[in-house]
């Protein structure tokens, strides 16, 4: 493989296959998971004001990183004659919602803030945890490049932020949060779904923001989308995909409640022994 620089574009790196589950990636996964829980435990008693300031800082960092990534990739797309990648580069993915939810959680009030925190600590946590392990960016960029760094950092921030908010008690999950988390998801889908359908029809493309059009290479999703599309029922796939976020949020909420319950029993047992 040829030598490459940190900011090299994916199509300029010849001979690269994938760094997914490479030794460095595996080490990174371990470090992020250990760091996420360790930092959350160490700073679990942080004041709410300090956590709020941290959320505000992160809510500024993530958009700057996103804009930098879009500008960097678009520069190469346009200068190499491919044009602006409307069908893949816009921040309309479910993971992109973390960036918007951060703004609502940090600066919003009332229900808006609660909806955003619900998303971050349920779907955001799950997608962040999965994104660190199955980092699709590593299929296109070597580990030591900006493309890989962006994807790994973004998903790591999703995971660590959510874990910290839960461990610190800043956010306490209830079953109702499974539905509250859907509000930000539906808000983004209100933009992503029309864009997918209209853009793909006009440009004969395959935009798949939020995986709500074709399942984007995920075997089960893609098979279901193709079967329903053949019958002219692709919109049913879109509805099913949207609804799957509810049980996913419930999975995280259930795990949170089980851990909390086990922790409470453990504390009660220790207290009984001491007395």
ChimeraX attribute file (.defattr): number of C-alpha atoms within 10 A of each C-alpha:
attribute: neighborCount
match mode: 1-to-1
recipient: residues
	/A:1	8
	/A:2	8
	/A:3	7
	/A:4	15
	/A:5	10
	/A:6	14
	/A:7	12
	/A:8	18
	/A:9	19
	/A:10	18
	/A:11	12
	/A:12	11
	/A:13	17
	/A:14	11
	/A:15	8
	/A:16	15
	/A:17	13
	/A:18	15
	/A:19	21
	/A:20	20
	/A:21	16
	/A:22	13
	/A:23	9
	/A:24	12
	/A:25	19
	/A:26	14
	/A:27	11
	/A:28	18
	/A:29	19
	/A:30	13
	/A:31	11
	/A:32	20
	/A:33	17
	/A:34	13
	/A:35	13
	/A:36	19
	/A:37	16
	/A:38	14
	/A:39	14
	/A:40	21
	/A:41	14
	/A:42	12
	/A:43	13
	/A:44	17
	/A:45	12
	/A:46	13
	/A:47	11
	/A:48	13
	/A:49	9
	/A:50	10
	/A:51	17
	/A:52	15
	/A:53	13
	/A:54	13
	/A:55	20
	/A:56	17
	/A:57	14
	/A:58	18
	/A:59	21
	/A:60	14
	/A:61	12
	/A:62	20
	/A:63	17
	/A:64	12
	/A:65	14
	/A:66	17
	/A:67	13
	/A:68	13
	/A:69	17
	/A:70	16
	/A:71	13
	/A:72	16
	/A:73	19
	/A:74	18
	/A:75	14
	/A:76	18
	/A:77	16
	/A:78	12
	/A:79	10
	/A:80	10
	/A:81	8
	/A:82	10
	/A:83	12
	/A:84	17
	/A:85	14
	/A:86	13
	/A:87	17
	/A:88	13
	/A:89	16
	/A:90	15
	/A:91	19
	/A:92	19
	/A:93	19
	/A:94	20
	/A:95	19
	/A:96	20
	/A:97	22
	/A:98	29
	/A:99	21
	/A:100	18
	/A:101	26
	/A:102	26
	/A:103	21
	/A:104	23
	/A:105	25
	/A:106	21
	/A:107	15
	/A:108	14
	/A:109	10
	/A:110	9
	/A:111	12
	/A:112	17
	/A:113	17
	/A:114	19
	/A:115	22
	/A:116	28
	/A:117	28
	/A:118	30
	/A:119	27
	/A:120	31
	/A:121	29
	/A:122	28
	/A:123	31
	/A:124	30
	/A:125	24
	/A:126	19
	/A:127	21
	/A:128	27
	/A:129	23
	/A:130	14
	/A:131	22
	/A:132	25
	/A:133	21
	/A:134	17
	/A:135	20
	/A:136	16
	/A:137	20
	/A:138	23
	/A:139	17
	/A:140	19
	/A:141	25
	/A:142	23
	/A:143	21
	/A:144	15
	/A:145	17
	/A:146	18
	/A:147	22
	/A:148	21
	/A:149	16
	/A:150	16
	/A:151	18
	/A:152	26
	/A:153	17
	/A:154	21
	/A:155	25
	/A:156	25
	/A:157	21
	/A:158	26
	/A:159	28
	/A:160	23
	/A:161	22
	/A:162	27
	/A:163	25
	/A:164	23
	/A:165	20
	/A:166	17
	/A:167	20
	/A:168	19
	/A:169	14
	/A:170	18
	/A:171	17
	/A:172	17
	/A:173	20
	/A:174	15
	/A:175	13
	/A:176	12
	/A:177	22
	/A:178	24
	/A:179	17
	/A:180	21
	/A:181	25
	/A:182	21
	/A:183	16
	/A:184	23
	/A:185	21
	/A:186	14
	/A:187	11
	/A:188	20
	/A:189	21
	/A:190	11
	/A:191	12
	/A:192	23
	/A:193	22
	/A:194	11
	/A:195	18
	/A:196	22
	/A:197	18
	/A:198	13
	/A:199	16
	/A:200	16
	/A:201	12
	/A:202	8
	/A:203	11
	/A:204	9
	/A:205	14
	/A:206	16
	/A:207	26
	/A:208	21
	/A:209	26
	/A:210	25
	/A:211	23
	/A:212	27
	/A:213	25
	/A:214	23
	/A:215	21
	/A:216	16
	/A:217	10
	/A:218	10
	/A:219	10
	/A:220	9
	/A:221	18
	/A:222	17
	/A:223	14
	/A:224	16
	/A:225	25
	/A:226	17
	/A:227	13
	/A:228	15
	/A:229	16
	/A:230	9
	/A:231	8
	/A:232	10
	/A:233	13
	/A:234	19
	/A:235	16
	/A:236	15
	/A:237	23
	/A:238	19
	/A:239	11
	/A:240	14
	/A:241	18
	/A:242	17
	/A:243	13
	/A:244	10
	/A:245	18
	/A:246	18
	/A:247	14
	/A:248	16
	/A:249	26
	/A:250	20
	/A:251	15
	/A:252	20
	/A:253	23
	/A:254	16
	/A:255	11
	/A:256	18
	/A:257	15
	/A:258	12
	/A:259	12
	/A:260	14
	/A:261	12
	/A:262	11
	/A:263	12
	/A:264	12
	/A:265	12
	/A:266	12
	/A:267	12
	/A:268	12
	/A:269	11
	/A:270	11
	/A:271	10
	/A:272	9
	/A:273	8
	/A:274	7
	/A:275	5
